[in-house]
């Protein structure tokens, strides 16, 4: 019985680890950033992000309750689009 119980416990631990890894991968894909985190990560003044949000510019954002969030992939897409619009020179 001890060996069977140990095998069950080890199996349950393995399942839990796989679920945790899957959750982390999903979280990395859909990572939400606060306006402060975006300001720090992209070196944009907080006031500028607020101004852009009021004008409908900058990266896509959304509200959950009273808090403003940005999806990391939306911020990256916004940076990529700005690069494509504004980059000059170099080899094509």
Steps between C-alpha positions, in 0.01 A plus 500: 500500500787738574647454153163555334437808709844636416439444129166679522656792685783527246247486216294775661812713544592453134149601390511807725841601358373468141194712584723763658726511194196533271363779719833685491514473120147633470577778746808601300286522184224705660709693746327815621709803583393800704551847359795545739662176378462609137652840581804336660539217248482724193657810657195716427396766751184405687338831406565428131330160526202661670486770232520245218229289665267802522560572130465136392868476406783279621470129578153346545379509858195399697345546841421238759302682762687820572840376382651542153686206348696431185561157349868440445445372145302819418792712620745296292273529193483877552881523517534284187250718312684816605828346384349405163357853450798699614816299432735643239823391339670166525484207266155388392 
